[in-house]
Amino acid sequence: MTQVTFKGTPMTLIGEQVKEGTVAPDFSVLANDLSVRTLADFEGKKKLISVVPSIDTGVCSTQTRTFNENASGIDNAVVITISCDLPFAQAKWCAANGLENVVTLSDHKDLSFGTSYGVVMEELRLLARSVFVLDADNKVVYTEIVPEGTDHPDYDKAVEALKSI
């Protein structure tokens, strides 16, 4: 199991972490309009799932923007940002930042995504900063759980993994 800290404080991750080479588990999250979204909603597409503790913070905002700028133009791919922020806060952030085509999903309701992917920080009830790249058949081809929650993920490696499938 990956050891994670947040601002230097050790965190306990809940759930079983997904491994490269396995089929990604399903999840149930909320879109900005409060509709339920699952992995099946992105069937047939390559997926870069960018996971952030809270979208309206510096590193999380940069992560969301960077992945959308660098990966959204890849053929048959979708970039999805998931956090525990309320759907209303995610929509407000997107509007304030002029991002109309960003897919933001909320795991606030029941932590379905975070538990299924092993990235819920128990002490904070937030998701650990992480990245998952899935092929069109939902096979996990890349994972990164960032060891310190205030650090950036490896943007280049994640985008390269998406391009390579």
N, C-alpha and C positions, 0 to 999 in steps of 0.2 A: 504494500500500500504506500502511496506517495505521501510524504510528510509535507504539510503545508503550514505556513505561518501567515498571519495578517498583522502588519505593522510590528513584526517581530514576535508576536504571541502565537504559540503553537495552537493549531486548530484540529479538531476531530472531524474527519470526513465520514459522512453517513452514506451507506449504499455500497454496492459492488462496482468498482471501477471497470469500465469497458477496456478491452484489449484490442490492439491492432490484429486484424485477421478474423475477427468475429463479426457476427451480424449484430448491428446496433439494436438495442432494445427500443421498444415503442415508448411513447410518453404522451401525456395529455396536458396541454398548456393553454393559456388564453391569449388571443390576438387583441389588438388595440380596441376592436369593436366588441369585445367580450365573447366572441365566438370561440368554440373549442377547436384547437388545432392538434393534430397528431403527426407522427412521422409519415403516415400514409398520405397526408396532404401534399407532400413533396415527392411523391412516387415518380420514379423515372428520371429524377434530377440528381446531379452530383451536389453534395451539400457541404458547406463549410459552416459549422456551428460554432459561433463565437460566444463564449459564456463569460459574463461579467458580474461582479458583485452588485454594482449599481450604476446604471447608464449615465447618470448625471454627475459623475465625478471625472476628474482629469484623465486618468489612465483609461478608464472605461469608455469615455467619450472618444479618446484617441483610437482605442482599439476598434470601436464600432466604425468610425470614419475610415480608418486605414484598411480594414478588411473590405469594406464596401467599395472603396476607391480602387483597390488592387485586385479584387477577385470577382466583382459583380459583372465584369465584361467577359468572363470565361464562358465558353459555349456550354449550354445545358447545365449551368450551375446556379445555385441560389446560396446567398449568404444570409444566415439566420443569426440574430443576436438574442440570447436568452438571459434573463435576469429575474430576480424576485421583486423587481419594481412593479408597482401596480400598472395595469395597462394604460390608465389615464396619464400617468407620469411618463411612460414611454412615448405615448403619442405627443405629449407636450414637448418632450425633448426633441423628437423628430421635427416638429413644426418650428421650434425655436432655432434649430440648426439647419433648416431648409432642406431636409432629407425626406423626400416624398416616397421613394421606392425602397426604403429600408424595411426589412422584415424584422420586427421586434416582437418577442413573445414573452409572456409573463408566467413564471413558475410559482408565483406567490400563493395561489390557491391551495395546492396540496403537495408541492415539491416533487411532483411526478418525474420531471426530467432529472432534477438533481439527485434524487434517490436512485433512479434507474442507471445513471451514469457515474454515481459515486462521488459527487462533487458538492454535497451540501455541507457547509461549515456549521456544525451543530451549535457551537457557542454563539454564533451571530445570526443564524437562520438566513444566511446568504449563500450564494453559489460561489465556489472557488473559481478564480480566473482560470479558464481552460479553453482548449480548442479541439474540436473533433472534425475530421474530414471523412465523409462517407461517399462511396461510389453510388451509382444509380440504383444498385441493388441493395443498398444499405450496409454493405460490408465496410467495416472500419479500416481505413487505410492510414490514418495518422491520428495520434492523440498527443496532447501536451497539457499537463496540469502544472501551472506555474507555481514553483515552490514558495515564493513570497507573493502574497496577494496584491501588493502595491507595485509589482514589477510588470513589465510588458511581456507578452508572449513573443515567440519567434515568428514574426510576421512572414518573413521570406520562406521559411521551411513549410509553413502551413499553406501558403499560396502555391508553392511549388508542388506540394502533395496534391492539391486540387487540380492543378494543370496536368499532372502526370497521369491522371485517370481518364 
